[in-house]
Amino acid sequence: MSMFAARLRGGDLGAVPAVLGIAVIWLVFQILNPVFLSSENLGNLTMQCAAIGTIALGVVLVLLVGEIDLSVGSVSGLAAALLAVTFVQLQWPLVFALVAALAAGCLVGLLYGYLFTRFGLPSFVITLAGLLGFLGLQLWVLGETGSIGIPFDTWLVQFAQQLYLPAWASYAVAVLAVAAYAWSLLRRARRRAAASLVSQSYTQIALRSAALLVFLVVAAWYLNLHRGVGVMFVFFLMLVVVANFALTRTRWGRSVYAVGGSVEAARRAGIRVERIYLSVFALCSTLAAVGGILAAARLASANQSSGTGDVNLNAIAAAVIGGTSLFGGRGSAYAALIGVIVIQSISSGLTLMNLDSSVQFMVTGVVLVLAVIVDSISRRARAANGRA
């Protein structure tokens, strides 16, 4: 706890404001409508988080290097359109249709990375052009019909709508997740101790692991009171865990943070900065494509509104609200998870109160501004303590 307290005093707030925000939002909506924290509503909320959260995960990666992608919504819509056209109209095998949609997303990211590194174009301009261009391409791919239904009996739709873990499996996943978490902490503590650095004690690791186990088991038990834990949400959680591992336990991840902290310092340290930018943009667009596929499967259709509306802004807002700095170099993969829970909690609570979507936009906008203010204050505090 002393290390955590020191980080907070130094201005490294991380996801703390967002977690406190979730607690306040849930408390307010539960008081206003007792249905909000029911197992049925929370189960629906988790399933709604998967698609936008996956897109937000890609946005986190781009923000970590101090750039932005404004076209994630359009790319997700294009991927959904390609999936529907190739699978339903062209009668491709579903696996081939999925590969084509994902490949399109990856190619978009590689194009962004090439334009950014080769010509020095601002990512804001490149992705803004992509937002318009790929939206037009999506409409062209869909053609005159404008909407294509995906058969309900396909495994992809069932995965997104009807597939839930059995109760025993949800508890097993919780135990395995905590075991992996504890092993990761132990391994890190041993490495730091071997290097004569301050590390967590075994007691602290045991307490943190036990607390996480209790939380996950109780959460699984509560969701199992209704339909259970959705497999699509578990898939999203796995993406977050894999991304967090890549960012914190690999050379690539350390390079991402280094580039976000200082491009010139990273280049002088021997990091291939251009490759980092290419990989980050490619991963962002690929994850946007995955999110678009999940959204299309959830609705069992792809149409002209796929990826439009508030998809783009909600994904970016979730990344920022979850604690990812707009200035680069600060944040984690879990920012996508925490941020999308905030976004979807606001949406779910206002829907239960039968309020217009205009109110949702305004409330989300206020929360986003507050998150940016906290980020700015945190950055100043780190600078004052020599940790910027």
C-alpha positions, 0 to 999 in steps of 0.5 A: 500500500505504501507504493500505491500511496506514494504514486497517488501523492506523486500525481499518478492517479491512474484509474482511481478517479474512474473507479470512484466514478463507477461507484458514484454512478451506480449508487445514484442510479440504484437510488433512482431505480432499484432495477439498475443493480439487478443481476439481469441489468448488470448482465446486459450491461456487461454484454453491451460493454464488449463491442465498444470496449474492444474498440476502446482498447485499440484507442488506448494503444494509440493514445499511449504513443501520444496520437489519436484515431478518429476513424475507429467507428468507421473502420468497425462499420466497414468490417461489419459490412464486409463480414455481412456481404462476404458471408451472406451475399457471397456465401463465403465460409464464416471463417474466411469472412471473418479473416477478410474483415479483420484483414481489412481493419489491419490494412487500414491501420498499416495505411495510417502508420505508413502515412504518419511515418513516411510523410509526417501527416498528423494522425488527427488529419489522417484518421479524420480523412479515414472517418469520412472515406471508410464510411463512404466505403462501408455504404458502397460495400452494403450497396442499395439494400443498406442492411444485411441480416446475419442468420441467427443460427450461425455460431457467431450470432449465438456467441454474441447473444446466447452463449453464457458460461455455466456456473461452475465454469464462471467460478473456474475462470475466476480461480484461474484468473486469480492464480495467474494474477498471483503468479505474475505478482510473485514473479515480478516481486522476485525479479525486483528483489533480485535486482535489490529494488523495492518489491511487494511482500508475500503478505501483500500479494496474498491479500491482493489476490484474496481480495480479487478472488472474493470480488470475482467469485461474488460477481460471478455468483451474482450474475449467475442469479440470472443468465450468467457470465456472457462468453462475449464479455469473457472474450473482451476481458481476455483481450484486455488481459493479453493487451496488458501483458503485452504492454507490461511484460514485453519489450514492445510494450516498454517501447510503446510507453517510451515513445509516448513519453518522449519520441526523441529519447526513445529513438536515441535509446535505439527503439525503432520508433517507426515500427512502434507507430505502425504496430500501434495503428495496425492493432488499433484498426484491427481491434476496431474491426473486431469490435465491429464484428461483435456489434454486428453479431450482437444485432445479427445484422450490418447496416448503414448505421453500423459504426456510426452515431456515438460509437466513435466518440464513446470508444474514445471517451471510454479510453480517456475516462478510464485513465489513459492520458491524452498526452501519451505515455500514461495509461493501461489496457484496463482503462478500456474496461473501466472506461466502457463500464462508466459509459455503458453504466450512464447509458443503462441508467438513463435508459431505465429512467426513460430519459432521452438520448440527448441527456446521455450525450450531455452527461457523457460529455460532462464526464469526459471533460472531468476526466480530461481535467483530472488528467491535466491536474495529474500531469501537473502534479507529476511535473511538480514532483519530477515524475512527468 
